């Protein structure tokens, strides 16, 4: 017999309906919503719930447009969430053969009706039955618009704001913009980065990592493995041991460009949640130690006080390649005084500034970003980014390196910010060394850009 506590744990579909109803009502961030799931709600049910929630948010524009042609008045949040969820399930099966699609669609209708009867009312279940049957036929008959279609047609089918599609067309061309839309609508694979075994003190016990299971498949990026779905039980021990870290291959780009060396004092600004901080220490740990190597150096990770600090602290606790320090400070207001207060350097050999941005390069992972973005953000973000870049520049030692990076693919947050920096007085002290950009439809991983600047001696 199940315990009362176990009976209270929801299954995937009703849990997803509750979260989607909240998203409709409050537009909460999807990661925040998913964090509200009970800890005991794990395994396949949690994975299915997450797939439903993210799938609805990813395809919201397309499903909502279709429902708008079928329902005169928007129903209550629970019923609306049930319609959206069934709509996503119908999209999931749209590439099946006609016979299999029809059989699966019938099951989707039956399940949605039964659950709506429990979650809402028999009357609303009848509405769901009628609407989803027509929605099934509508989705089955839809075809993807070509690259030359209007921005409005692309926006409806690919669930993106039309203004954003117009912007991408202007920057990348119609064909590339379509590739990007298709890319964003596919669920993101999960990648794990293999971590080096860090050197240990002579008196320490040897560190042993669990064997890498076959469910982690080699990727085309050295050191990164793709995690097959349904194998979380094999992955979790590796995460807990520190043998791997979940990270998209794009995360390596700014750190590779910074190329931290043993003996460097490194400053990581806007560091939370700490994935790049950990990568910096691993980069150093994996670097051969020359006989004339200087001291160990230091990594100082800085971010604003807040809930993300706990995750940064946890990641820094796993650092291996060099000593680390965590500093809570406002980069634009009190960074240097706080560094002095902690008796830390105020200038550094290498500075990484991974700025807050629009996240247009990571929309496959952050599926709700497109619904929160506004055209004015591409004026607001660059102003803040330039201010942060000026603050970071003050912390670079003569001859030192500064990497400015974003997870945006838009020029306003990348090339335009760098150009504005070099037209300022602070920019006169620096020279441009190199840069790298990732366009997801070309690189096969998240998008973004990084720029390496060097301060003149």
HELIX and SHEET records of a PDB file:
HELIX    1   1 UNK A    4  UNK A    7  1                                   4    
HELIX    2   2 UNK A   12  UNK A   26  1                                  15    
HELIX    3   3 UNK A   30  UNK A   34  1                                   5    
HELIX    4   4 UNK A   43  UNK A   58  1                                  16    
HELIX    5   5 UNK A   60  UNK A   68  1                                   9    
HELIX    6   6 UNK A   77  UNK A   92  1                                  16    
HELIX    7   7 UNK A   98  UNK A  119  1                                  22    
HELIX    8   8 UNK A  122  UNK A  141  1                                  20    
HELIX    9   9 UNK A  151  UNK A  158  1                                   8    
HELIX   10  10 UNK A  162  UNK A  172  1                                  11    
HELIX   11  11 UNK A  174  UNK A  184  1                                  11    
HELIX   12  12 UNK A  232  UNK A  241  1                                  10    
HELIX   13  13 UNK A  249  UNK A  251  5                                   3    
HELIX   14  14 UNK A  252  UNK A  258  1                                   7    
HELIX   15  15 UNK A  275  UNK A  285  1                                  11    
HELIX   16  16 UNK A  308  UNK A  316  1                                   9    
HELIX   17  17 UNK A  335  UNK A  341  1                                   7    
HELIX   18  18 UNK A  369  UNK A  372  1                                   4    
HELIX   19  19 UNK A  377  UNK A  393  1                                  17    
HELIX   20  20 UNK A  411  UNK A  413  5                                   3    
HELIX   21  21 UNK A  415  UNK A  422  1                                   8    
HELIX   22  22 UNK A  426  UNK A  429  5                                   4    
HELIX   23  23 UNK A  440  UNK A  443  1                                   4    
SHEET    1   A 4 UNK A 216  UNK A 218  0                                        
SHEET    2   A 4 UNK A 224  UNK A 227 -1                                        
SHEET    3   A 4 UNK A 190  UNK A 194 -1                                        
SHEET    4   A 4 UNK A 244  UNK A 246 -1                                        
SHEET    1   B 7 UNK A 323  UNK A 328  0                                        
SHEET    2   B 7 UNK A 298  UNK A 303  1                                        
SHEET    3   B 7 UNK A 265  UNK A 269  1                                        
SHEET    4   B 7 UNK A 348  UNK A 354  1                                        
SHEET    5   B 7 UNK A 396  UNK A 406  1                                        
SHEET    6   B 7 UNK A 448  UNK A 455 -1                                        
SHEET    7   B 7 UNK A 430  UNK A 438 -1                                        
END                                                                             
